[in-house]
């Protein structure tokens, strides 16, 4: 029985238009689908993350030390990935891999959880405590702990197709946060924050492992948003529409 995935010699060397069309991959002739609304939203998301980081740097006596904080690292990654995603949505190019965009969701949720639900000794994942509160120091946490995570959540739920995450992400995404937690425990001086207590460290480790599982589980059951009327979902795995 012949293999349908292989191209015969006659078709491979044919030069007529019909044979050339048969040998052309579908991706080469697929229409470019631009998504200006998604591009604008993701550009605003990148701007919000960068604004929060700038205000946090202006309100800190040692801005360079903020780079050791997980909040700053996560929001910096969100700004870069969102800017890239906005450019690809505007130009109609292939979206950023869900393996990258999905990791940002638990990365942003973790500092917010540490800031609002855990004691102040978990500052390796949050911004440093300020002595005298200024306008910049008051606005920066609202942008980094509230607005940016909620905007990233809305981007995922409203502008991204479902079932794009794989089960392997459940052990890949927690790798860096766990390394960061271990670094904060072993080298608190280099992390620029006191080490968390045992209870707080265990709570953080549990949250680091559970947040990816929750994200992947929701992604598998959530309905598809009203995206562009193309025939195949951009990131989901499903039948033709």
CORNOR-V711507 format. One record per helix or strand of 3 or more residues. SS is the DSSP state (@ for helix, = for strand). FROM is the first residue (numbers start at 1). LEN is the number of residues. If there is no record, write none. Layout:
{{SS:FROM:LEN} {SS:FROM:LEN}}
//
This chain:
{{@:9:4} {@:17:7} {@:26:4} {@:36:23} {@:63:6} {@:70:22} {@:98:20} {@:123:3} {@:135:25} {@:169:4} {@:174:13} {@:188:4} {@:198:24}}
//
